[in-house]
């Protein structure tokens, strides 16, 4: 276990982007990634920071990442959303996922978050088992609802 968990820096974003693309491929959505390295740099380190990112580094390579951002619950107050936790395929089973999740949970506690939210695909049984083992509650009776960019425009065209 020669990896280090740390806050991401601008120079990490191309490797973070590669992990995002690896995740998309794993989730059978290889062509769905629209965000670019420049977007990640702007949105994570620019004037209006939209996310925080932790990276796992081993031998000067980024082999895992967790990207989070702030949300607000009308029932609980401040919460953290874990958008993605990605471990490079070659590093799975090394404890790296736990180390990244530890960093997210510690960060959330320091920020006074009342809850951490994230989604997991219903067919990703290894991830579900991992999260449940860590004490997370997988809420199988809730569905994710989204309006994509086209859906937003279609909605607006009708009002």
N, C-alpha and C positions, 0 to 999 in steps of 0.2 A: 504494500500500500504506500507507494511513493507519490501520491497525489496531494495537492493543496487546494483547499476551497478558499476563494477570495472574491472580492467585488470585481466585477468586470471593468475593464478600461476600454477606451476607444479602439485600441489596437487589437482587441479580442474579437471585434464584431464580425470579421470575415469568417473566423472559425466558428463563432456562434451561429452565423448564417448557415454554414455547412451542416451543423448539427440540426438546425431547423429543417433543412432539406432532407437530412437522413430520417428525421421523425416523420415528415410528410410521406416519404417513400414507404416507411414501415406501416403507416396508416392507410396505405393504398391511395394516396392523394399526391403523388410525386409532382404533378404539374400545378398544384394549387397554390404554391408559395408565390406570393406577389411582392412581399416586402423585400427590399434590397439592403445591402450592407449600408449604403448611404442613409436609408430610412432608419435603420437601427442606430446609427451614429447620431443622427439628428434627434430622434425621439428618446434616446437614452442619455444623451450628453449635451444636448443643445439648450436653448433658452427656456424651453417648456418641456422639462423632463417628464416623460409619460410612463417610464418603467424603471425598475431596478433589476439588475442581473447579477447572479452569482455564477462563477465558473469554477470548474475543477480542472486543474492543470497538472500534467504529468510530463516530465522531461520536455518542458517548454512547449507542450502541445495542449490545446483545450480538448478535454475528453468528456466533458459533461457541462451542463448548464441548467440553471433554474431562473426563469424570468417571471417577475411578479409586478403587481401594481396595486394601488390603493383603490378601494371601493367603499361604499357606505351602505349599511343595512338599516332600513327604517325600523327594524325590530331590535337590532343589537348595537348599532353604531359603527365605528370604524372596523373594516375588515380588510384583509389582504387577499387578492386573487392570484393564485398560482396558474399562470397561463400555460407554461410548459416546464416539465422537468425531463431533461434528455440526458441519457448516458450512452456514449458511443458503444456500438455493439460489442466491440473488442473488450470493453471494460465492465460489461454487465456481470453481476455476481461477485464483484470485488468490494462491495460496501459503499461504493461511490454514490448510489442513489440515496442511501441512508444519510450519508454525509451532506449531500445537497439539501435533502429535506430538513435535516437538523439546522442548517444555516437559515432556511426559510422560516422555520418555526421560531428559532431564536430571534430573528429579525422582527417577526410579527409580535412577539412578546415584548420586545424593547419598544416597539412603536405603540403598544397599548391596544393591539388588535383584539377584537372580541371573537373573531373567527377567521379561519383560512378556508377559502373555497377553491375548488378546481373540478374539472370534468375528467372522466376516464371513459374510453370507449367500452361498450358492454361486452365486446368480444375479447378484450385485452385482459384475460384472466390472470396472467402473472402480475400485471400492474394492480389489479383489484386486490389480489391476495396480499401484495406488498403493502398497499395503503391500509387495508384492514388490520394487518399484523401490527402496523404502527399506531393503531387506535382510531383511524379515520372511519367515519360512517359513510358508506356508499349508499346514497339515496336513490334506489332503483325506481321509486315511484314518481320521480320528477323527470320531466323532459326538458332538454335544452331548446330554447326558442331563439331564432336569429332572423334578422333582416340583412341580407347582403347588400352590396352597393347598388346592384340593379333593383333589388326589392325596395330599398330606400327611395330610389328615384321613381319607381312605379307607384309607391305609396303617395309620394308628394304630388305626382301628376294627377292623382284622384282627389286631392283636397283643394 
